[in-house]
Amino acid sequence: MPISKLILPCLLLFAVSAAAADADSIPAPADWRILARCAAAYRANSEIVDPARPKAMKMMIADTAQDYQTAAEVAYQRTAKASAERSRKVVGDFVARRTLEFSKQVREAIERFIDACPQP
């Protein structure tokens, strides 16, 4: 059997396996609920009373909460094929409920949750 007939199947196999490896390395978009929980955790964290925490830091944390909430709204809109208004309502209500739950936890627990959040 000529070498050219052996090389072609090997090259095809290599190309297919490389493409599959690339597809596996692309992270799936985060679920809207995960993003909304992260928004709630950041929001609860921003509301912690700490005289040592500068106002600018609290504002930065609140801005991050909003970034997560916006990402959750977009993800919900895509997943549920909902309007932007419906997405804001559903995600906003979800974040409000979860913020209340997070606000009952100690700061360290909230920060551990935040550390595990995906990028919005």
Long-range contacts (C-beta under 8 A, 24 or more apart in sequence): 27-118, 29-75, 30-71, 30-75, 30-118, 30-120, 31-75, 31-79, 32-72, 32-73, 32-75, 32-76, 32-79, 32-91, 33-72, 33-94, 34-117, 34-118, 35-68, 35-69, 35-71, 35-72, 35-75, 35-118, 35-120, 36-68, 36-69, 36-72, 36-76, 36-91, 36-94, 36-95, 36-98, 37-98, 37-113, 37-117, 38-68, 38-113, 38-114, 38-117, 38-118, 38-120, 39-65, 39-66, 39-67, 39-68, 39-69, 39-72, 39-91, 39-95, 39-98, 40-65, 40-94, 40-95, 40-96, 40-97, 40-98, 40-99, 40-101, 40-102, 41-98, 41-102, 41-110, 41-113, 41-114, 41-117, 42-68, 42-114, 43-95, 43-99, 43-102, 44-99, 44-102, 44-103, 44-105, 44-110, 45-102, 45-107, 45-110, 45-111, 45-114, 47-99, 47-103, 48-107, 48-110, 67-120, 68-117, 68-120, 69-95, 70-120, 71-120
